[in-house]
Amino acid sequence: MSSGENLDPHKIPDVLAQDFFGKLFSTKYQLIPNLNDLYELELAFYEQQVLSDEELLRNSAYFARVCNNFTRHFLICTGDSLKLADHSSSRLKSFFERNLFRTGYSTHGLFPYRGKFHPQMIKGLINIMGLKPGDTVLDPMMGSGTVLVEASLMGINSIGIDASPFCRFMAQTKIDALTVPLSRAQKTLNNYKEVFNYFSERVGKPVAGIRACKRKSQKNVMSVMEPVAEYVIKEDRSRLTKQQKETSDTYNFLLLAYLDSVGYSERSSRRSPIEQFKAILERYLFVVEKIQKGLIDTGLELSATTAMEGDARDLPLDNKTVDGIIFSPPYSFAIDYLGNDAFHLNYLGVEMDNLRNSMIGLRGKKLSEKFELYREDMEQVLSECSRVLRPARLCTIIVGTNNNQLGKALGVDPNKVQGIHEILVQIGKKYGFRLIKMMSRPIIGISNTMRLEYIAILQRS
């Protein structure tokens, strides 16, 4: 007999008037606005179980208040949403207003890298994995550096590794932007045409609405600029003086904005490339000014981060040296990351064919070959993750599954295909990982390709 069979119909309004969130959370906790997805409520519930009230105030991803005090996440996110160009659609502006606490904060708003994490979700996962300030988290496929930025804001040390030189550059620039003095970058707005022309000469000029062809590369993103530019760029950042590092960080900040504008210009002829650059530079400055003010207002101290170029199948780390791992392997072969980054990688002097033949998910020709090589590569990755992770600590894998594509690769009915998330859990068992939690979240934007992304939390034996 169900509990509602004998319920007086007149009492139904009383039942419906109950606070659903109040049943899950004590009234002393107030959730972040626009918390709607089931996986977010799950993560919020686990955060409340794992963290003390003091820890919730410092590092919670999903709570706005604890008792009468605002959380740091709420404080650094609140205020104006991400600044967009005047010509941006109302739909895009509405998206960033709704996602103020999910994606549109800190330096995550620099460069819209395809397939990147939801930063708020990463913060929640770091919390429920039991990682504390002073611990070290690894992302062996760091992409745009979301894990590194979030960990830095939480007082947790981090190491990020990626095979793409552009990803390493992008991640490092986002980290450095948390502290870079902005006086020089702000002044460039008054001379944005001169700055645009400077980068056009050195990097290559975009053509509105036309996809980039291969350009003459500069071979090194840290190559020395002309003295008139008033910047000094060196390869060995560890030896830079404070003033030289400020110069280097400013240059990289401007370069990332320029490369971002190139991508927009090649996708759309709606605005001239130079106007795109100005709009993006304004957005970048807004993003960094806001987070830097938030860091000062909350007294938040950043932790150590290391971003490096490398191979997740052969990690340059000692055994049992990290306290947690979070990563998102390629969605099998659903996204051509190199094709998206072609202009930027060409500028860095990267041999695209060599990189393509070494990147996980891109090796091979036919779908069946790509799939077999993907499995082989992920065996090595999980073996390495097991080697560097301390016993009993957690490894979280976030991955989507394209059943139609896998069905074609394997020659089976897409409805009967084993998902990538299931395959990775199965491989993990070989290397001492056991599944302790599987969650799913809807994918917005490419749902015609993949509808769900899975969050698999594994524990090392």
WOURSUL-V598046 format. One record per run of one state. SS is the DSSP state (2 for helix, 1 for strand, 0 for the rest). FROM is the first residue (numbers start at 1). TO is the last residue. If there is no record, write none. Layout:
[[SS FROM TO] [SS FROM TO]]
//
This chain:
[[0 1 8] [2 9 16] [0 17 19] [2 20 24] [0 25 28] [1 29 31] [0 32 37] [2 38 50] [0 51 52] [2 53 59] [0 60 62] [1 63 66] [0 67 68] [1 69 70] [0 71 71] [2 72 77] [0 78 89] [2 90 98] [0 99 105] [2 106 109] [0 110 118] [2 119 128] [0 129 135] [1 136 139] [0 140 145] [2 146 154] [0 155 156] [1 157 162] [0 163 164] [2 165 176] [0 177 182] [2 183 203] [0 204 226] [2 227 229] [0 230 236] [2 237 239] [0 240 241] [2 242 267] [0 268 272] [2 273 298] [0 299 304] [1 305 309] [0 310 321] [1 322 327] [0 328 336] [2 337 340] [0 341 341] [2 342 347] [0 348 351] [2 352 358] [0 359 366] [2 367 388] [1 389 400] [0 401 402] [2 403 410] [0 411 413] [2 414 416] [0 417 419] [2 420 430] [0 431 432] [1 433 442] [0 443 451] [1 452 460] [0 461 461]]
//
